[in-house]
Amino acid sequence: MCRTVDLRQAVLAKNTMAARILRTELSARGTTVVNLLSSPGSGKTALLERELLLARERGITTAALTADLATENDAIRLARSGVPVKQVLTDGLCHLEADMLAGHLHDWLPENTRLLFVENVGNLVCPASYDLGESLRVVLASVTEGEDKPLKYPTSFGLAQLVLVTKSDLAGPAEFDEAAFRAHVERVNPGVDVVLTSVRTGEGAGVLVDRALSAAEGDAVHAPVMARAQA
């Protein structure tokens, strides 16, 4: 008689345990992790660069780790903010995992870091299933990607604790239907906040830092229905 083992569930269970350990260890150090997910080209790096600069100007000890399949382009851009930045090359892996993150943080993350922003691999499929020990999970989508993105990637948007719409200055030319997008987000993740941002115009400036600080201070974050169902 053959016995079938669901390797994916075993991998996810192992990751969940590693994430819990990492979250506990970082919390004890006073560090709060923010996990940023989006598809390629959403403007995630540009927005994060702005938020890191704002955090530095406000005297908030912040660091960023960015993951890509190849190149260190994003790390170079983020380093312009003046905060500690580390590039992780995943060698083809389409997402980060908790034990990978823990290994890269070892002997690198400054001891007094208050906020750690993790820019996950540009992908709305694989990263959605992996807890990185974060206290806040943020999903970004640009106005140029279409209003139906939340319906096409229900797990990513369904597990988000905050949704940011980027490049809002292009909403007109892109014929972006904000009401439809919000309705689609609400369908997969009732009650989650949706905030419009634009690096070019400054709309939504500081929202990422403010929400991260709120989570760091122990304020309640959105609890997705999907996450409660999976618990």
Secondary structure, 3 states (H helix, E strand, C coil): CCCCCCHHHHHHHHHHHHHHHHHHHHHHHCCEEEEEECCCCCCHHHHHHHHHHHHHHCCCCEEEEEEECCCCHHHHHHHCCCCCEEEEECCCCCCCCHHHHHHHHCCCCCCCCCEEEEECCCCCCHHHHCCCCCCEEEEEEEHHHCCCHHHHCHHHHHCCCEEEEECHHHCCCCCCCHHHHHHHHHHHCCCCCEEECCCCCCCCCCHHHHHHHHHHCCCCCCCCHHHHHHC
